[in-house]
Amino acid sequence: MVNTGTYHWNMACLSNRAVPILGKEGYLEKHELEHDPVVSTIMPRFLSECSVGMNVYSTVLAYREEAFKGRQAPRTWKDFWDIRNFPGRRALRKIPFDTIEEALLADSVPPGEVYSCNDLDRAFRSLDKIKPHISVWWQNAPQAEHLLKTGEVDLLPAFSLAALAAIEVGAPVAFSWDQHIYGYDNWTILKGTPNADACRQFIQFATDPERQARLIPYGVAPTQPSALTHE
């Protein structure tokens, strides 16, 4: 749409990983809201010149409770890799994001060194150990949620929202916050859109702490610290 100048929509919700790439390539408009009285109060890590953080999510280790009834449930990625002490059908996400981090944590890399170790070969060796035991390689949140609800697998990394959605409908699912891997989504504006100002107004509206607070009961974590104090 940017290349052709034909805009079917004007904004996009993008992950924290996509923003630097698309921004560098010139596909995102600068929002120019850094000094806006509402937008400027979000946590600095969730704000760049082309993006405004909208929500925070986590990848957690989720599991079916009946698979571990009467025995210890998995808590860490090392547990997930431990086939002998934590047997069960497993699934992994078919994408490097999160999966690489999980592989390094499972191989005893301290959490504070996961991104500084820069050892992809070590991560791939770790993945080689678990690969034969993976029943499903999931690709999107609805698929992970479906796997949890149906019991097709016993344990898998899943977005916290997917695990909560499965629990909400009564599935015997639990999850561990230990070594959870957080990410966040962002409001962005497509470069060159004729409706950029309307997009900015929407970002100001959606970033208001009171509006972010309304999403918290649904498992959507805010980027506005003060949203946590709203009732």
Secondary structure, 3 states (H helix, E strand, C coil): CCCCCCCCCCEEEEECCHHHHHHHCCCEECCCCCCCCCHHHCCHHHEECCEEEEEEEEEEEEEEHHHHCCCCCCCCHHHHHCCCCCCCCEEEECCHHHHHHHHHHHCCCCHHHCCCCCCHHHHHHHHHHHHHHEEEEECCHHHHHHHHHHCCCCEEEEEHHHHHHHHHCCCCEEEEEEEEEEEEEEEEEECCCCCHHHHHHHHHHHCCHHHHHCCHHHCCECCCHHHHHCC
